[in-house]
Amino acid sequence: MADAFGKTMYHLAHTRNQAAVPVLASALASTRLEIRLGAIHGLVVRRNPEGHAQILARFPTFNDRELAELAESVLRSSHRMQATLRDVLLADDQRLCESACRVILMGRVYQLLPTLVEVTVDPTHRHSAQASATLVQLASFLHQEALTRPRDRTCEP
């Protein structure tokens, strides 16, 4: 049974048929944890803004296991959600922006550093404070990763 479930979730995540997105999105409301985890992974893997928006909308309700699945999925496929996360940062929805910032940090989505700078330096932008805090934390993560990478150093900082 578990093998069939795994195959089903794999196909929903990887099919070109966009009808899989509402199926995965509805699975986020399942009472069974393994179905919700599969839906989170499947929606992250798909390049579909509607599916990514569903994840961000439900993010505040995720439990620890769901947050761990989301973090792992985004870490492996951050480029998949990048456009949606960028659009949410630039948009007006405070709740989605908070979720997006947390996902950016969880997934170490360093590609969004320029967008975070853009929002931070605009004092009229509604999310500038949130973007600024996220920018500092993300830069700190990047700095820590750079320090732990083994490599030949050509100069001392």
Order of alpha helices (4+ residues) and beta strands (2+ residues): alpha-alpha-alpha-alpha-alpha-alpha-alpha-alpha
